[in-house]
Amino acid sequence: MKITYLGHATLSIETKDKTLLVDPFITGNELAKDIDINKLQADYILVTHAHQDHILDVEAIAKRTGAKVISNFEIVSYFEAKGIEGHPMNHGGKWTFDFGTVHFTNAIHSSSFPDGTYGGQPGGFVIETQNHRLYISGDTALTYDMKLIPDFIGELDLAILPVGDNFTMGIKEAIKASSFLNCSKVLGVHFDTFGYIKIDHKEAFEKFAKAKKELYLLPIGGNLKI
């Protein structure tokens, strides 16, 4: 599995046969100006919640590629009204797709579209393929529910967590989350895009190392293989 960081909380995940795009927010992110959304491939687009910085490029990419949107019922319904195919989910549910099984997990945040439309309850995903198990928390506070993931779903290969603070967890909370998840490898997202969420990278790495955990902060366009 290859994970490419496309800025903010946007990821491209290449499994053996399919490409998953997570929370596409690229054209509105000055830091990701070198990423061309017209060249991105996607078989599925996973959306954690309806805020603009997670859905801005969903419509354009889905209509070009034919990708299916996986999200909560409200978000899928919103995009289906625009002619985009989707698969609705809700908390605690799972579904097996042609690339693996997706679990829709809890997240503590808010969710509304830029036009004011209700975006349902925010969530996260655990993606299980034949060889890997990956957790994408979405924008969330630290929550004790995270403890249930390894207990009920199984051991994780990687946890993808927000680390920018203010709107989500920060570094301290992400370290605690990794303990709840029993996963020492964390890919940080939702940082540096704008002033409220800029972080000190050196300090972040030091705090994770002190906790005997491994933090990845990828450059935009950089990738990680698991």
N, C-alpha and C positions, 0 to 999 in steps of 0.2 A: 504494500500500500504506500502510495506517494502522496504527501500532503504539501500543497503549495500555498504560501501565504500571499494574499492579494491585497493586503492592507486592511486596517480596522479589524472587523470580525469576519472578513470574507476569506473563504478557503476553497481551493479546488482539491478534491480527493479522488485519486485514481485508484480504483480497485482493479482486479484482474481483467474485467470485461467492461466496466462502466465508469463514467466520470460523474461525480457528485459535486455540485456547487453549493456552498453554504452562505447564506445572508449576503447576496451580492450588492455591495455599495462601493462603486469604483469611480463612476463619472463625477460624483460629487466630492471625491476625496482628492485634494490637491497632491497629497503624498503618493497617490497611485496613478499619477498622470501618464506614466509610461506603460500602463496596462491598457491594451485595446480590447474592449468588450466584444468587438466584432470578430475577434480571433479565439475567444474562449469557447471551449466545448463543454456541453453539459447534457447528460441523459436525465438527470434529476436535479431539482433545485430544492434544497432544504431551507426552510425559513423558520427561525425561532420565535420571532414576534414582528409586529407591524410597523415599528418605528422606521422613519425614512432612512436612517443610517444602516438599515438591514434589508430594505426591500427596493431601494431606488432603481436598480437595474434588472429586477426580476422580469418585468414585462418584456423589455427589449430582448433579453437573452432567451427567454422561454419561447417567444414568437419566432425568433430566428432559428433556434435549434430544435424546437419541438419538445423541449424538456418538460417533464411532469413535476409539478410543485407538490412537495410533501410538507404539510404543516397542520395547524389546528383547523377546525371546521370553518371558522370565520374567515381566516386568511385564504384558505382554499376557495371558499365561496366567492370572495372578493375577486380573485384572479380568474375563476371560472366565468364570471360575468363579463370578463374582458376576452373570452375565447381561449383561455389557457387551461389545459387539462390538469387536474390535481387529484391528490389522494388525501382525504381528511383524516386526522387522528385526534386523540385527546389523551390527557394524562393517564398513565398506567397501562395504556394499550400498546400493542405491538403488531407488526405486520411483516410478512416475509415477501420481499421483492426479488427480482431476478439477480440482484447483486448481494443480497443478504437480508438480515432481519433488522428492522428499525424499531426501537422502543422510544416512546414519547415520555419524557421525564419532566418533573416539576422544575419551575424556576420562579423566583420571587423578583418581580419587576413590574413594569406597566406595558401596555400595548395598544396603540391606536395608529391608524394611517394618517399621513400628512393632511388629508382632506377632512379629518375628524371622524371617519368611519371607525367603529369599534373593531378592534383587532383580536378579540378573544383573550384568553389567558396565555401569557408567555410560556415557553417550554424549552426543553433541551432534547438531545437525542443520544441514545447509545446505538452505535452501528456495529452489528456483528456480521462479519464475513466468514468464509471458511477458515481463515487463518488469523484474523485479528478482531479485537474488540476495542472500540474507540468511543469515548464520551465527549460530547460537545455540550457544554452546560448552557450555552446562550447567555444573554445578559442576566445576571442573577446576583442576589446577595448570597452570603454563606448560609447554607441551610442544612439542618441535621438530616434531612431526607437523603442527602448524598450517601450516607452510611448504608442505605438500603441497596444501592446499586451493586457493589461487589457481593453483597449477601444473596441477592435474588438473581442477578444477571450473570455475575462471574467476574473473574480477574480482568482488569483493564490493561491494555498495552500502553495507552496514552490518555491523558485527560487534557482537554482544551478548555481553558478557563480565562475569563476576563481578569485583567490585572491593573486596570487604569484607575480604579477607585472612583469616588464621587457618585457616579451613576450605577456602579457595580461593586463587586469585590475589589479589594486592593491586594497588594503583595502579601500582607500578613494573613488575610482571610484565605487567599489562594493556597498558601502553605497549609493552613488548617484543613481546607477542602481536600487537598491531596492526601492528608492523613485519613479523613473520613472515607475517601474513595479507595484507600489502600493502594494508591498508585503514586510512585515517586517521580514519574516523568510527566512534566507539565509543559504544554505549549501555550504561551501567553498570547492573548488577543485583546482587542478593545483598549488600546493604549496609544498615546502620542498623536492621535489624529487631530485633536484640537486642545486648547489650553487646559480645560478642566481635567483631562486624563493623561497629561504628559507625566512620564515617570523617569526616575533616575535608574538607568539600566545597571550601572555598576552596583548600586545599592541592592537592587532586586536580585542580581546574581549572588551577591554575598549572603543575603538573607536565606535564599534557597539552599546554598551550599552549607550554611551553618545548620540548617535543619536536615541536612543529608538528603536533599532532594535535588532533582535536575530540572532546570528551567531552560526552555528554548524561547528566544525572542528572535524570530526570523526577519531578515530584511524583506521588503516587498519584492515578490518574485522569487524569494528563496524557498527551498523545499526541505522536507524531512521525510525520510523513509522509515517505516516500521515493519 
